[in-house]
C-alpha cells in the first residue's frame, strides 16, 4: 500500500552569517499511513517543527524527497491544513470570518462557504460564538477556531505544531480529548508535533521520536496499542511512558 506521506532521507540546514551551516535535520525517513494519527515527539531544538514545515511545503529540504499520495511536494497546498502553536487568527474577523476564509479565497460562494464554516464551527464546539472576535475568546477557544479553519479547506492531511503548548494544564487535557473526538469524526491523516510524552501516548497511533539536540535524527518508533478512550493511569499507558522516558531526553 502506498503511504499517505513518504519522507526519504530528509536533511535540512540553514546558512547563518559568515556562511556557517546550522544542521536542523539529518537523514529523516518515515512513512505515514492513510488516516493515521502520527505523533512526532522530541525535545526543544530537535527539528520537529522544521520537519512539519517541510511536509507543509513551507520549507524545502536540502537533501531527500517528500511525497504526498505518491506526488512530490513542491510547496504549500490546500491538501494540507496547518495549525500553529500561536493562534494566528485575524483579529478584525469574527469566528465565522476566520473559519470561512479558505473557502472564500478559493472562490466558494457565500452561502456554501458559510455552510462549510458552520459545519466545522459546530464540530469544534463553538456553536453560538460565530460573531465573536478573537479577543473575546479564551486560548482554547482560539485554537479551536484555528483547527476549524484548517478543516474548512477540506485537507487530506492535518499538521498540528505543538498546538496546545500555550494552554494551561486543564485546558490542554480538554483540548487533547477534543482532538481525538474530532479525528474520530473526520478520520483524516494527522501529524501532531509535541515535546510531551503523555500527550503523545494519549493521542497517537504511532509515535516517532527524534533524539538529542540539533540536528534532529530519528530515534525510535513506538506503536501505541492502547484502546481509545485512553486513561493516563492505565498500567499499559504508564509502562509505555516509562519506556519512552528511559530511552530519550524528552521533556515531560
PAZAPA-4460 file (N, C-alpha, C; in steps of 0.05 Angstrom, whole numbers, plus 32768, in hexadecimal, padded with zeros to 4 digits):
% residues 252
    n_x    n_y    n_z   ca_x   ca_y   ca_z    c_x    c_y    c_z   seq   type   mol
   8011   7FE8   8000   8000   8000   8000   8012   8019   8000     1      X     A
   800C   802C   7FEE   801B   8045   7FED   8015   8056   8006     2      X     A
   802A   805F   8014   8026   806F   802B   8019   808A   8024     3      X     A
   800A   8095   8037   7FFF   80B0   8032   8015   80C5   802F     4      X     A
   8028   80C4   8041   803F   80D6   8040   8058   80C5   8042     5      X     A
   806C   80CB   8031   8085   80BD   8031   809C   80D0   8031     6      X     A
   80AC   80D0   8047   80C4   80E0   8049   80DC   80CD   8046     7      X     A
   80EE   80D5   8034   8105   80C5   802E   811F   80D5   8032     8      X     A
   812E   80CE   8046   8149   80D9   804A   8149   80F8   804B     9      X     A
   8137   8103   805B   8134   8120   805C   814B   812C   806D    10      X     A
   8159   813E   8061   816E   814E   806F   8168   816B   806A    11      X     A
   816A   817B   8080   8165   8198   807D   817A   81A7   808D    12      X     A
   8185   81BC   8080   8197   81CE   808F   8192   81EA   8086    13      X     A
   8199   81FD   8098   8196   8219   8092   81B2   8226   8092    14      X     A
   81B5   823B   8082   81CF   8249   8081   81CD   8262   8092    15      X     A
   81DD   8264   80A7   81DE   827B   80B8   81F3   828F   80AD    16      X     A
   81F5   82A5   80BB   8209   82B9   80B4   8225   82AD   80B4    17      X     A
   8235   82B5   80A1   824F   82A9   80A0   824F   828F   8091    18      X     A
   8238   8288   8085   8234   8270   8074   8238   8256   8084    19      X     A
   8232   8257   809E   8234   823F   80AF   821A   8230   80AC    20      X     A
   821C   8216   80A7   8205   8205   80A5   81FB   81FC   80C1    21      X     A
   81E0   81FF   80C5   81D4   81F4   80DD   81C2   81DD   80D4    22      X     A
   81C9   81C5   80DB   81BA   81AD   80D3   81A2   81AA   80E6    23      X     A
   818B   81A8   80DB   8172   81A6   80EA   8167   8189   80EA    24      X     A
   8168   817D   80D3   815E   8161   80D0   8173   8151   80C0    25      X     A
   8176   8138   80C7   818A   8127   80B9   817E   810B   80B4    26      X     A
   817B   8105   809A   8174   80EB   8091   815B   80E0   809D    27      X     A
   8145   80EF   809B   812B   80E7   80A6   811B   80D8   8091    28      X     A
   8114   80C0   8098   8103   80B0   8086   80EC   80A4   8096    29      X     A
   80D4   80A9   808C   80BC   809E   809A   80A5   809D   8086    30      X     A
   8092   808C   808C   8079   8089   807C   8061   808D   808F    31      X     A
   804E   809B   8085   8035   80A0   8093   801E   8092   8084    32      X     A
   800F   8082   8093   7FF9   8074   8086   7FE0   8085   8083    33      X     A
   7FCF   807D   8071   7FB6   808C   806D   7FA5   808A   8086    34      X     A
   7F9A   80A1   808E   7F88   80A3   80A5   7F96   809D   80C0    35      X     A
   7FB0   809C   80C0   7FBF   8097   80D8   7FC3   80B0   80E8    36      X     A
   7FC4   80AD   8103   7FCB   80C3   8115   7FE8   80BE   811E    37      X     A
   7FFB   80CC   8110   8017   80C8   8116   8021   80E0   8126    38      X     A
   802F   80DA   813C   803A   80EF   814D   8058   80EF   814A    39      X     A
   8063   8107   8145   8080   810B   8144   8088   8118   815F    40      X     A
   8098   8109   816E   809E   8110   818A   80BC   8115   818D    41      X     A
   80C3   812C   8198   80DF   8133   819C   80E2   814A   81AE    42      X     A
   80FA   814E   81B9   80FF   8165   81CA   8101   817F   81BA    43      X     A
   8103   8195   81C8   8107   81AE   81BA   8120   81AE   81A9    44      X     A
   811F   81BB   8192   8136   81BD   8180   813F   81A2   8176    45      X     A
   812C   8190   8170   8132   8177   8163   812A   8177   8146    46      X     A
   811F   818D   813C   8118   818F   8120   80FC   8185   8119    47      X     A
   80EC   817E   812D   80D1   8173   8127   80BE   8186   8119    48      X     A
   80BF   81A0   8121   80AE   81B4   8114   80B8   81B9   80F8    49      X     A
   80D2   81B8   80F3   80DD   81BC   80D8   80D4   81A5   80C6    50      X     A
   80D3   818D   80D1   80CA   8176   80C1   80AD   817A   80B9    51      X     A
   809C   8184   80CB   8080   8188   80C5   807D   819E   80B0    52      X     A
   808E   81B3   80B2   808D   81C8   809E   8096   81BF   8082    53      X     A
   80A8   81AB   8082   80B0   81A0   8068   8099   8190   805C    54      X     A
   808B   8181   806D   8074   8172   8063   805E   8185   8059    55      X     A
   805B   819C   8067   8047   81B0   8060   804F   81BE   8046    56      X     A
   8068   81BC   803E   8072   81CA   8026   807C   81E6   802B    57      X     A
   807F   81ED   8045   8089   8208   804C   80A7   8209   804D    58      X     A
   80B4   81F2   804E   80D1   81F0   804D   80D8   81DB   8039    59      X     A
   80F0   81DE   802D   80FA   81CA   8019   8112   81BB   8025    60      X     A
   8112   81A1   8024   8129   8192   802E   8141   8197   801C    61      X     A
   8159   8197   8027   8171   8198   8018   8178   817E   800A    62      X     A
   8170   8168   8017   8174   814E   800C   815B   813D   8011    63      X     A
   8156   812A   8001   813F   8118   8005   8126   8120   7FF6    64      X     A
   8111   8110   7FF9   80F8   8116   7FEC   80E1   8111   7FFE    65      X     A
   80CA   811E   7FF8   80B2   811A   8007   809A   8119   7FF4    66      X     A
   8089   8105   7FF8   8073   8101   7FE6   8059   80FE   7FF6    67      X     A
   8043   8108   7FE9   8028   8105   7FF3   8018   80F6   7FDE    68      X     A
   800D   80DF   7FE5   7FFF   80CE   7FD2   8010   80C9   7FB9    69      X     A
   802A   80C5   7FBE   803C   80BD   7FA8   8046   80D5   7F97    70      X     A
   803C   80ED   7F9D   8044   8105   7F8E   8057   8116   7F9E    71      X     A
   806C   8120   7F91   8080   8130   7F9E   8073   814A   7FA9    72      X     A
   8079   8151   7FC2   8070   816A   7FCD   8082   8180   7FC5    73      X     A
   8077   8194   7FB7   8088   81AA   7FAD   8082   81C5   7FBA    74      X     A
   806E   81C5   7FCC   8067   81DE   7FDA   804D   81DB   7FE9    75      X     A
   8043   81F0   7FF6   802A   81EE   8005   8013   81E7   7FF2    76      X     A
   7FFE   81DC   7FFE   7FE6   81D5   7FEE   7FCE   81D0   8000    77      X     A
   7FB6   81D2   7FF5   7F9E   81CE   8005   7F9A   81B1   800E    78      X     A
   7FAB   819F   8004   7FA9   8183   800D   7FB5   817F   8028    79      X     A
   7FC2   8194   8033   7FCE   8192   804E   7FC4   81AA   805F    80      X     A
   7FB8   81A4   8076   7FAF   81B9   8088   7FC3   81BB   809F    81      X     A
   7FCC   81D3   80A6   7FE0   81D7   80BA   7FD5   81E8   80D1    82      X     A
   7FD9   81DE   80EA   7FD2   81EC   8102   7FEB   81F1   8112    83      X     A
   7FF0   820A   8118   8009   8212   8126   8005   8213   8144    84      X     A
   801B   8215   8152   801A   8219   816F   800D   8233   8176    85      X     A
   8016   8249   8169   8009   8263   816C   7FEE   8262   815D    86      X     A
   7FDC   8273   8165   7FC0   8270   815B   7FBD   8279   813E    87      X     A
   7FCC   828D   8135   7FCC   8294   8118   7FB1   829A   810E    88      X     A
   7FA0   82A8   811E   7F85   82B0   8114   7F86   82CD   810C    89      X     A
   7F74   82D4   80FA   7F71   82F0   80F2   7F5F   82FE   8106    90      X     A
   7F6B   8311   8115   7F5D   831E   812B   7F45   832E   8123    91      X     A
   7F44   8338   810A   7F2E   8348   8100   7F17   8337   80F5    92      X     A
   7F1B   831D   80F4   7F06   830B   80EA   7EF9   82FC   8100    93      X     A
   7EE0   82F6   80FE   7ED1   82E6   8111   7EDA   82C8   810F    94      X     A
   7ECF   82B8   8120   7ED4   829B   811E   7ECB   8291   8103    95      X     A
   7EB3   8299   80FA   7EAA   8291   80E0   7EBC   829B   80CA    96      X     A
   7EC5   82B4   80CC   7ED6   82C0   80B8   7EF1   82B2   80B6    97      X     A
   7EFC   82AA   80CC   7F15   829B   80CC   7F12   827F   80C0    98      X     A
   7EFD   8271   80C7   7EF9   8255   80BE   7EF2   8254   80A1    99      X     A
   7EE3   8267   8096   7EDB   8266   807B   7EEF   8272   8067   100      X     A
   7F06   827B   8072   7F1A   8289   8062   7F24   8278   804B   101      X     A
   7F2C   825F   8051   7F36   824D   803C   7F23   8249   8025   102      X     A
   7F0B   8240   802B   7EF7   823D   8015   7EF2   8257   8006   103      X     A
   7EF2   826E   8014   7EEE   8287   8006   7F05   828D   7FF2   104      X     A
   7F1E   8288   7FFB   7F35   828D   7FE9   7F34   8279   7FD2   105      X     A
   7F27   8262   7FD5   7F25   824F   7FC0   7F0D   8254   7FAD   106      X     A
   7EFF   826A   7FB2   7EEA   8271   7FA0   7ECF   8264   7FA6   107      X     A
   7ECC   8258   7FBE   7EB2   824C   7FC5   7E9E   8262   7FCB   108      X     A
   7E86   825F   7FC1   7E72   8274   7FC5   7E6A   8276   7FE2   109      X     A
   7E5E   828C   7FEA   7E5A   8293   8006   7E4A   827F   8015   110      X     A
   7E33   8277   8009   7E22   8264   8018   7E2F   8249   801C   111      X     A
   7E3E   823F   8009   7E4C   8226   800B   7E63   8227   801F   112      X     A
   7E73   823D   801E   7E89   823E   8031   7E7F   8242   804D   113      X     A
   7E68   8250   8051   7E5D   8252   806B   7E54   8237   8076   114      X     A
   7E49   8227   8064   7E40   820C   806B   7E58   81FB   8074   115      X     A
   7E6E   81FD   8064   7E86   81EE   806B   7E91   81F7   8085   116      X     A
   7E94   8212   8088   7E9F   821C   80A1   7E8E   8215   80B9   117      X     A
   7E74   8216   80B6   7E62   820F   80CD   7E65   81F2   80D5   118      X     A
   7E6A   81E1   80C1   7E6D   81C5   80C8   7E85   81C1   80DA   119      X     A
   7E9B   81CE   80D4   7EB4   81CA   80E4   7EB3   81DB   80FE   120      X     A
   7EA5   81F1   80FE   7EA1   81FF   8117   7E91   81ED   812B   121      X     A
   7E7D   81E0   8120   7E6D   81CE   8131   7E7F   81B6   813A   122      X     A
   7E8F   81AC   8128   7EA0   8195   812D   7EB3   819A   8144   123      X     A
   7EBE   81B2   8146   7ED2   81B9   815B   7EC4   81C4   8174   124      X     A
   7EAA   81C5   8174   7E9B   81CD   818C   7E99   81EA   8190   125      X     A
   7E99   81FA   817B   7E97   8217   817E   7E7C   8223   8173   126      X     A
   7E68   8212   8172   7E4E   821B   816A   7E45   8231   817D   127      X     A
   7E3B   8247   8172   7E33   825E   8183   7E48   8273   8185   128      X     A
   7E61   826E   817C   7E77   8281   817E   7E7E   828C   8162   129      X     A
   7E6D   8287   814E   7E74   828F   8133   7E7B   82AD   812F   130      X     A
   7E6E   82BE   813F   7E71   82DB   813C   7E86   82E6   814F   131      X     A
   7E93   82D5   815F   7EA7   82DF   8172   7EC1   82E4   8163   132      X     A
   7ED1   82F6   816E   7EEC   82FC   8163   7F01   82EE   8174   133      X     A
   7F19   82EA   816A   7F2D   82DB   8179   7F32   82E6   8195   134      X     A
   7F32   8300   8198   7F38   830B   81B3   7F22   8305   81C7   135      X     A
   7F0C   82FB   81BE   7EF6   82F3   81D0   7EF6   82D5   81D7   136      X     A
   7F0B   82C7   81CD   7F0C   82AA   81D1   7F23   82A2   81E4   137      X     A
   7F20   828C   81F1   7F36   8280   8201   7F4B   8274   81EE   138      X     A
   7F62   826C   81FA   7F77   8260   81E9   7F6D   8246   81DC   139      X     A
   7F5F   8235   81EB   7F56   821C   81E0   7F42   8221   81CA   140      X     A
   7F31   8235   81CD   7F1D   823B   81B8   7F2B   8246   819F   141      X     A
   7F3F   8256   81A2   7F4E   8260   818B   7F5B   8249   817B   142      X     A
   7F66   8236   818A   7F72   8220   817C   7F5D   820F   816E   143      X     A
   7F45   820D   8179   7F30   81FF   816B   7F28   820D   8151   144      X     A
   7F29   8228   8151   7F24   8236   8138   7F39   822F   8124   145      X     A
   7F52   822E   812C   7F68   8226   811A   7F64   820B   810E   146      X     A
   7F5B   81F8   811F   7F56   81DD   8115   7F3F   81DC   8102   147      X     A
   7F29   81EB   8108   7F12   81EC   80F6   7F1A   81F9   80DC   148      X     A
   7F2A   820E   80DD   7F33   821B   80C4   7F43   8208   80B2   149      X     A
   7F54   81F8   80BF   7F64   81E5   80AF   7F52   81D0   80A2   150      X     A
   7F3F   81C6   80B1   7F2D   81B1   80A7   7F1B   81BC   8091   151      X     A
   7F14   81D6   8092   7F01   81E2   807E   7F0C   81E1   8062   152      X     A
   7F27   81DE   805F   7F33   81DC   8044   7F32   81BF   803A   153      X     A
   7F27   81AD   8049   7F24   8191   8042   7F3F   8184   803B   154      X     A
   7F53   8187   804D   7F6D   817B   8047   7F6E   815D   8049   155      X     A
   7F80   8151   803B   7F85   8134   803E   7F94   812E   8058   156      X     A
   7FA5   8141   8060   7FB6   813D   8077   7FB5   8155   8089   157      X     A
   7FB3   8150   80A3   7FB4   8165   80B7   7FCF   8165   80C5   158      X     A
   7FDC   817C   80C6   7FF6   817F   80D2   7FF3   8192   80EA   159      X     A
   7FF9   8187   8102   7FF6   8197   811B   8010   819A   8129   160      X     A
   801A   81B3   812B   8035   81B8   8136   8032   81C2   8153   161      X     A
   8034   81B0   8166   8032   81B6   8183   801B   81C9   8188   162      X     A
   8003   81C2   817F   7FED   81D6   8180   7FE3   81DD   819C   163      X     A
   7FEA   81CC   81B0   7FE0   81D2   81CB   7FF6   81DB   81DE   164      X     A
   800C   81E2   81D3   8023   81E9   81E4   801F   8202   81F5   165      X     A
   800D   8214   81EC   8008   822D   81FB   7FF1   822A   820F   166      X     A
   7FE4   8213   8211   7FCD   8210   8221   7FD4   8206   823D   167      X     A
   7FC3   820C   8251   7FC7   8201   826B   7FC1   81E4   826B   168      X     A
   7FC9   81D6   8280   7FC8   81B8   8280   7FAC   81AE   827D   169      X     A
   7F98   81BA   828A   7F7D   81B0   8289   7F71   81B4   826D   170      X     A
   7F76   81CC   8261   7F6C   81D1   8246   7F7A   81C0   8232   171      X     A
   7F94   81BB   8236   7FA3   81AA   8224   7F98   818E   8223   172      X     A
   7F92   8183   823A   7F86   8167   823B   7F6B   8167   822D   173      X     A
   7F5B   817B   8232   7F41   817D   8225   7F44   817E   8206   174      X     A
   7F58   818E   81FD   7F5C   8190   81E0   7F66   8176   81D4   175      X     A
   7F76   8167   81E3   7F7F   814D   81DA   7F67   813B   81D5   176      X     A
   7F55   813A   81E8   7F3D   812A   81E5   7F2D   8133   81CD   177      X     A
   7F2A   814D   81C9   7F1B   8158   81B3   7F29   8150   8198   178      X     A
   7F43   8151   8198   7F52   814A   817F   7F4D   812D   8177   179      X     A
   7F4C   811B   818A   7F46   80FF   8185   7F29   80FC   817B   180      X     A
   7F17   810B   8187   7EFB   810A   817F   7EF7   8113   8162   181      X     A
   7F04   812A   815B   7F02   8135   8140   7F0F   8122   812C   182      X     A
   7F26   8117   8133   7F34   8104   8121   7F23   80EB   811C   183      X     A
   7F17   80E0   8131   7F06   80C9   812E   7EED   80CF   811D   184      X     A
   7EE4   80E8   811E   7ECD   80F0   810E   7ED5   80F4   80F0   185      X     A
   7EEC   8100   80EC   7EF5   8106   80D0   7F06   80F1   80C4   186      X     A
   7F17   80E3   80D4   7F29   80CE   80CB   7F3B   80D7   80B4   187      X     A
   7F49   80ED   80B8   7F5D   80F5   80A5   7F79   80EE   80B0   188      X     A
   7F8D   80EF   809E   7FA8   80EA   80A7   7FB1   8102   80B7   189      X     A
   7FBD   80FD   80CF   7FC6   8112   80E1   7FE3   810E   80E8   190      X     A
   7FF3   8123   80E6   800E   8124   80F1   800E   8139   8107   191      X     A
   8016   8131   811F   8014   8142   8137   802F   8143   8143   192      X     A
   803A   815C   8147   8054   8160   8153   8051   8168   8170   193      X     A
   8061   815B   8181   8060   8162   819E   807B   815B   81AB   194      X     A
   807F   8167   81C2   8096   815F   81D3   808D   8151   81ED   195      X     A
   8073   814B   81ED   8067   8140   8206   8060   8122   8202   196      X     A
   806C   8111   8212   8069   80F4   820E   804C   80EC   8214   197      X     A
   8040   80F6   8229   8025   80EE   822F   8012   80F5   8218   198      X     A
   8016   810D   820D   8005   8116   81F7   8008   8104   81DF   199      X     A
   8021   80FC   81DA   8027   80EB   81C3   8019   80D0   81C6   200      X     A
   801A   80C4   81DD   800E   80AA   81E2   7FF0   80AC   81E1   201      X     A
   7FE5   80C1   81EC   7FC8   80C5   81ED   7FBC   80C7   81D1   202      X     A
   7FCB   80D4   81BE   7FC1   80DB   81A4   7FC8   80C7   818E   203      X     A
   7FE0   80BC   818F   7FEB   80B0   8177   7FE4   8092   8172   204      X     A
   7FE2   808B   8158   7FE2   806F   8150   7FFF   8065   8151   205      X     A
   8011   8076   8147   802E   8071   8149   803C   808A   8152   206      X     A
   8053   8087   815F   8064   809D   8168   807F   809A   815B   207      X     A
   8088   80AE   814E   80A4   80B0   8143   80B3   80C3   8154   208      X     A
   80C9   80BA   8160   80D9   80CB   8171   80F2   80D5   8163   209      X     A
   80F9   80EE   8168   8112   80FA   815E   8124   80FD   8176   210      X     A
   813E   80F7   8172   8150   80F6   8189   8162   810E   8189   211      X     A
   816A   8115   81A1   817F   8129   81A5   8177   8145   819C   212      X     A
   818B   8156   819C   8187   8171   8191   818E   8171   8173   213      X     A
   8190   8189   8167   8195   818A   814B   81AF   817D   8143   214      X     A
   81B0   816F   812C   819A   816B   811A   8188   8154   8123   215      X     A
   816D   8157   811E   815B   8142   8125   815F   8129   8115   216      X     A
   815F   8113   8123   8162   80F9   8116   814C   80E6   8120   217      X     A
   8145   80D3   8110   8131   80BF   8118   813D   80AE   812F   218      X     A
   812C   80A9   8143   8134   8099   815A   8126   807E   815B   219      X     A
   810C   807F   8162   80FC   8067   8164   80E0   806C   8158   220      X     A
   80D3   8056   8152   80B7   8057   814A   80A7   8044   815D   221      X     A
   8092   804E   8169   8082   803F   817C   8066   803C   8172   222      X     A
   805C   8023   8171   8040   801E   816C   8030   8021   8186   223      X     A
   801C   8031   8186   800C   8035   819E   7FF4   8023   819C   224      X     A
   7FF6   800B   81A8   7FE1   7FF7   81A6   7FCF   7FF9   81BF   225      X     A
   7FC3   8010   81C2   7FB1   8014   81D8   7F95   801C   81CD   226      X     A
   7F80   8011   81D8   7F65   8017   81CF   7F5E   8034   81D5   227      X     A
   7F4D   8040   81C6   7F42   805B   81CC   7F26   8058   81D7   228      X     A
   7F1E   806A   81E9   7F2D   8080   81F5   7F43   8076   8208   229      X     A
   7F58   8085   820A   7F6F   807D   821B   7F6F   808B   8235   230      X     A
   7F7B   807D   8249   7F7D   8088   8264   7F9A   808A   826B   231      X     A
   7FA2   80A1   8276   7FBE   80A6   827E   7FC7   8093   8294   232      X     A
   7FB4   8088   82A3   7FBA   8077   82BA   7FBA   8059   82B2   233      X     A
   7FB4   8053   8299   7FB4   8037   8291   7FD0   802C   8292   234      X     A
   7FD3   8013   829B   7FED   8008   829F   7FFE   8007   8285   235      X     A
   7FF1   7FFF   826F   7FFF   7FFE   8256   8008   801A   824C   236      X     A
   7FF7   802E   8252   7FFE   804A   824C   8018   8051   825B   237      X     A
   8018   804B   8275   802F   8052   8286   8048   8043   827E   238      X     A
   8045   802A   8276   805C   801A   826E   8068   8026   8254   239      X     A
   8058   802E   8241   8062   803A   8228   806F   8055   822F   240      X     A
   8063   8064   8240   806E   807D   8249   808A   8079   8254   241      X     A
   808D   8065   8265   80A7   8060   8271   80BB   8057   825C   242      X     A
   80B2   8046   8249   80C4   803C   8234   80CF   8053   8224   243      X     A
   80BD   8066   821C   80C6   807D   820C   80D8   808F   821C   244      X     A
   80D1   8093   8235   80E1   80A4   8247   80FD   8099   824A   245      X     A
   80FF   807F   824F   8119   8073   8253   812B   8074   823A   246      X     A
   811E   8075   8223   812D   8074   820A   8134   808F   81FE   247      X     A
   812B   80A5   820B   812E   80BE   81FE   8134   80D4   8211   248      X     A
   8138   80ED   8206   813D   8104   8216   8126   8118   8212   249      X     A
   810E   810E   8214   80F7   811F   820E   80ED   812E   8226   250      X     A
   80DF   8144   8220   80D3   8154   8236   80B8   8147   823D   251      X     A
   80B3   8142   8256   809A   8136   825F   8084   814B   825E   252      X     A
***
